[in-house]
Amino acid sequence: MATLAAILVAAATVLTATTARAATGCQVTYTVPNQWSGGFSANVVIKNLGDPLTGWTLGWSFTAGQQITSGWKATFTQNGGQVSAADAGWNAALGTNATTDLGFNATWNNSTNPAPATFTLNGVTCTGGTTPGEPTPTPTVTPPQGQLCNAFDSVTMGKYWINNNLWGQDSGTGTQCVWAGSTSGSTISWGTSWNWSGQSNQVKSYASSVLGWHWGWKLSNTGLPTQVSANRNVSTTWNYNVSTTGTMNVAYDLWLHTIANPTWENNPTDEVMIWTYRTGGAGPVGTRQATVTLGGTNWDLYRGNIGWEVYSFVRTGNTSSVNLNLRDFLNHLVSRGWLASSKYLTSVQAGTEVFIGQGRLDTTAYSVNVS
């Protein structure tokens, strides 16, 4: 579960000339997921609505003395309040309707921290569509036959069950569907599509594959629960495709209890989220504590509390192919003294947290095995 501290969306404009120049347009989402005394972190997502770019520079102005101290995925320069962020080389290519993201840490005056009023992409102000009056393109979402579209509809697939979990639907208006694909041993395929409007900083849904507990036990022979101290492998693969506009993430959600066999009455004591993909400026609950390396890649680690402890590992770059041992993430929290090894891992879930927008996720191969 995640929250956003601030969202500012600037849409795109077009540069029209009599010579053969590329149309330039952009959409920028600016969020401040974390702010503390004297400092804050910000995420910026750029969507190119114009012709393909082979290099880009994003510009904006700070008006309250904010100063960038470090950044990632771009080269930052600042002169007074004027900031420019140029591509890092490896992310210079930005096709039509493609997105890229960057982020930074900065100082503020502990009084006011306004978001930039406007952004420019390669010198052109982002204010509308790529032609006057043309709407921002959105993906065509055509779910297959057999989808389940009622809140909390479910379908069993071997040791897993797919949950159309619309737990936050009251914060918006829209629909979400799930459907089952194939089952081969411990590997399944499945999908979900959505179209949500409403509060942009509130999660509407977490349509997901469930292994183990979810306020009760639905299926047996899952390999769960397992005590963290047993140090068993929790090996997972996940290959998927995402098509989306708006704000969402793709994430694992792990639940832990002090007892081995909780019932529906027993809330978890700890929740561990592992974000493998995010867009639209989605950010986790809590504050960033560190950047860690697990499973051969880097993750920003956040810590918060919503009535139970929430730890979120947010991958520093998006991926659509995952091969992890979830035990490594639990052991890392144990090593920090945040998670007791006496706790029981009772559930492994994997799906999409959708805040707002339209999209579709197709899971082509997913598996979790406890050994």
N, C-alpha and C positions, 0 to 999 in steps of 0.2 A: 504494500500500500504506500502511496506516495503523495506528496503535496508539492505545490509550486508556490514560491514566495511572491513572484511578480511575473506577469506576462505582458509583453508589448509586441504586437504584431504590426509590422509595416508592410503593406502590399506593394505591388510593383508598378513601374512606369515603362514607357517605351521611348526610345530615341529614334526619331524619324528624320531622315535627311534625303537630299536629292541625289547624293552619291551612294554607291553601294556599300553601306555600312551595316554592321550586324545590329539587329534589334536587341536592346538591352532591357531587361526587366527582372525584378527580384522580389522575393518575400522574405522578411527577416523576423525571426522570433527570438526575443531577448528575455532571459529569465535569470532571476537571482535565487537559486535554491538554498543558499546559505549566507547568513550575515552575522557577524559577531562584532564585538567592540573593536573598532579601528580597522576592520577588514571585511571583505565579502568575496564570494566567488560567483562568477557569472557564466552562463552558457549562451551561445549564439548559434542559431541554425539559419543557414542561407539556402533559399530555394531559387534556382535560376529559371525564370519564366521566359527568358529571351533565347536568342540563338546560342549554340554551344560556345563555351569559353575555353581557351587554352591557358588562361592565367587570370587571376582576379585579385582585387584589393577592395576590402570593405572599409568604409569610413564612417565615423560618427563623432559627436561632440559630447563631452561631459560638462555639466554646468555647475557642479557643486564641489569642484576640487578633487574628484576621484583620480587616483593615480595607479596605473597598472604596475604590479610588482613582478608578475610572472605569467606566462601563458603557454598554451599548447595548441598544436595543429595549425599554427600561423606564425608569421613574423610580425611582431608588434612594434610600432613606433608611436611616441606621444610627444606632442609639443604643446604645452599648456593643456587646454582642454581638448585639443584636436587629436584624434586617435586614428591610426590606419592599421589594418591587419591584412597582410599580404599572404597569399598561399604559400605553403611550405614546400612546394615543388612536387612532391608525390601526390598532392591533392589538387594540382593546378587545373586539371581537366574537369569541367563542370558542364554536363550536357543539358539540353532543354528538359525542364522539369526535374532535374537531378538536385539533390540536396547535399550539403556538407556542413559540418559543425566545427566549432572552435570554442575555446574557453580561456578564462583568465582569473587570476586573483588580483585584488586591488585594495587600496585603502579608501576610507571615507571619513567624513567629519563627525560621525556619531550623532548627527542631527537630521540630515536629509540625504537621501541617496536616489535621486530621480533617474529613471531610465532615459536613455537617449531619445530625443524626440523624432529624429529622422536618421536614416542610414543611406549611404550611397554605395553602389557597386560599380567599380571602374568609373567613378565620377558621375554616375547618373543616379538621381534620387529615386528611391523606392517608394512609389505612391499608388500604383494601380496595375492593370493588366498589361499585356504586351501590345495590345492595340486599344485605343480608347473604347471603353465600354465592354471589352472582352473579358469574360469571367476567368478566374483562375482555373486551369484544367484540374479535374478530379478523376481518379481512376474509375474504370468501369468494374463494378463488383457483381459477378454473376455466380452465386453459389450453386453447387450441384444439386441434383435431386436428393430427397431424403433428409434435408436439413431439419433440425429441431430449433424452434425459434421462441418458445415460451421460457420465461425466467425459470432457471434451475431444472430445465429439461436435462436428461442424462441418457447416456448409452454406454453399455459395458463392452469392453474390448479386452478379452483375456483377463489379466490381473489388474488392468487399469479401468477407470471409467471416466468418460468425458462429461464435464459439468458445465452447463451453460450458466455460469455463476454471475448473475447481474446484481451483485450485492449493493452497488452504488447507483442504481437506476433512478432513484428518487431525486438525484441532483441534476437530472437532465431529461431529455426526450429522445427516444430513438429505438432502435431494434438491434438485436444480435442473434446470430444463428450459429449452431455447430453441426458438424456432420462427421460420421465415421468413414474411414477409408478401409484399409486392409489390416489384417493381423497375421504375422508370421513369427511363431515362437514368442519371444519377448519384445518384438519390434512391431510398432503400429504406425499407421498414417491416419491423419485426421485434419480437420480444418475448421475455421471460424471466419465469419464476416460480420461487419458492424457498420452502423451509421448513427452517430450520437451528436447531439447538440446540448447546450446548457452550460453549466458552470465549468469553465475551462481548467480550473485547478482542483477538480474533484474526479476521482476514479469512478467510472460507471460500471465497470465489469472486469471480471477475471475469468473468462472462458478458458478452461484448462483441462489437462489430463491429470487425474488424481491416482496416486499410488499410496494406499494406506488410509490413515485417519482423515476424516473431514467432519468434525463434530459427530463422530461415530464411525463405525467400521462397516463398510459395504461389501467388501470382498475379502477372501482369505488367500493364503499362499503368496503374499506380497513380499516377504522377506523383512517386513517391518512389524513391530518396532525393533530397533537395535540400539543398545546402549552405546553412547559415544565412546566410552572407555574400552569397549570391545574392539575398536579400531578396524571395523570391517570395511571392505571396499564398498563404495556406493557409486558404481561406474555408470556413466550415462553418455549417450550420443543423441544429438538432436540436429536434424537438417530440415530447414524450412525456407520458405519464400514469403516476403512481405510486400504488399502493395498498399500504400496508405497516404492520406493527408491528415493533418491534425497532429494531436499529441498522444503518444502511446509508448509502451515498451513491451519487449518480449523478455520473460523472466521465469526462473525457477522460484518456487516458494516452498521453503522447508519449515516444518513445524516441530517443536520440541516440547516435551513434558517432563515433569519430575517422576511420573509413574509410567509403567510400561503399557498399560491398557486403558487409556482414558476413554470416557464415554462422552456423550454430547454435552454433559454438564461441565466438563473439565476444559476450560480455556487453556491454550498453550502458555508457557512461560517465556518462550523465545521464538522469534520468527527470523529466518535467514533467507534473504532474497539475493538472487544472483542474476543481474541484468546483463543479457547478452546483446541487446539491441534496444535503441531508443531513438525517438525522433520528436520534433516539435517542441524541444526544450523540456521534456519530462525529467523530473528530478525526484529523488527518494526522500523519505521522511528523515529528519535528524540532520546532523552536521557531519561534514567530511572530517575524518580522523587521520587518514593516511592513504598513500598509494602503495599497493602490495603486488607482488608477482606470484601468481598461482596458476597452475596448468599451462605454463609457458607464455602467459600474457599478463598485462597490467590491469589492475582494478582499483578504482577509487572506493575506499571503504567508509561508509557512513554508519552512524549510530544514533538511534532515537528511541522513543518510548511512546506507545499508544495504549497503555494499560498492560502491555508486555513489552519486553525488549525487542527491538527491530534492528537487525544488522543487514546492510545492503552492500553487496559487492557490485559496483557498476563498471562494466568493461570500458576501458578508455577509447576503444574503437569498436564500431559495430561489426558483427559477424552473423552469418547465416548457417554456420556449420560448427557444432559444438562436440567436443570429446573431452570429458572431465571426470575426475573422481571427486564427488561431492564431499567425501571424507576430508579432503585437504582443506576445505573452507571451514568445516567445523573444528578441525585441529588447530587452525590458525586462531580462531576465536578463543579456544582453550588456552593456547600459548600466551595470549594477551591477558588472561585472567578474567575474561568477560563471560565465558560459558563454562559451566561445571561439567566435567566429563561424566558425572553420574547421571546427567540428563539422557532422555531417550529420544532418538529421532523417530517420529511416529508417522510422518507424511512427507512425500516428495511430490510436488505439483509443478506443472509447467504450462504456461499460457501467456495471454496478452492482458496487460492492464491498459485499458483505453480511457483517456480523459475526454477527448472530443475529436470529431472528424469521422471520416469514412475510410474503410479499408478491408483487407482480407489477409489472413495468414494461412498458408498451406504447409502443414507438416508432412514431409515426404518420408521421414524415418525417425522414430523416437523410441528410445529404450532406457530403462533403469534396471540394474541388476545389483542386488546386495549379496556379497559373498564373503 
